[in-house]
């Protein structure tokens, strides 16, 4: 009875080949890594900009 509660399609039933699945996984990983890297750089840039701005105001 509990098996009737769950329903899922396999990748082949959805028309996804192993090549396409690999491409999706690699693209997802690249996106997440790129997003994390750019977010960290933006935070660093904002921090440095605010530090420079405060230093100029104190002069």
C-alpha positions as CSV (number, residue, x, y, z in Angstrom):
1,X,0.0,0.0,0.0
2,X,2.8,2.5,0.8
3,X,4.3,1.9,-2.7
4,X,1.2,3.6,-4.2
5,X,2.0,6.8,-2.3
6,X,5.3,7.3,-4.2
7,X,5.5,7.9,-7.9
8,X,8.6,8.6,-9.9
9,X,9.8,8.4,-13.5
10,X,13.1,7.1,-14.4
11,X,15.5,9.2,-16.4
12,X,15.0,7.0,-19.5
13,X,11.2,7.4,-19.2
14,X,11.7,11.2,-19.3
15,X,13.9,10.9,-22.3
16,X,17.2,11.8,-20.6
17,X,20.3,10.0,-21.8
18,X,23.3,9.5,-19.6
19,X,25.1,12.1,-21.6
20,X,22.4,14.7,-20.9
21,X,22.3,13.8,-17.2
22,X,26.1,14.2,-17.0
23,X,25.8,17.6,-18.7
24,X,23.1,18.7,-16.2
25,X,25.2,17.6,-13.2
26,X,28.4,19.3,-14.5
27,X,26.5,22.5,-15.4
28,X,24.9,22.6,-11.9
29,X,28.2,22.2,-10.2
30,X,29.8,24.9,-12.3
31,X,26.9,27.3,-11.6
32,X,27.1,26.7,-7.8
33,X,30.8,27.1,-7.7
34,X,30.8,30.2,-9.9
35,X,28.0,31.8,-7.9
36,X,29.8,31.2,-4.6
37,X,33.0,32.6,-6.0
38,X,31.4,35.7,-7.4
39,X,29.4,36.3,-4.1
40,X,32.6,36.1,-2.1
41,X,34.4,38.5,-4.4
42,X,31.5,41.0,-4.3
43,X,31.5,40.9,-0.5
44,X,35.2,41.5,-0.4
45,X,34.9,44.4,-2.9
46,X,32.1,46.0,-0.8
47,X,34.1,45.7,2.3
48,X,37.2,47.3,0.7
49,X,35.1,50.1,-0.8
50,X,33.6,50.9,2.5
51,X,37.0,50.8,4.2
52,X,38.5,53.2,1.7
53,X,35.5,55.5,1.9
54,X,35.8,55.7,5.7
55,X,39.5,56.3,5.5
56,X,38.9,59.2,3.0
57,X,36.3,60.7,5.3
58,X,38.6,60.7,8.3
59,X,41.4,62.6,6.4
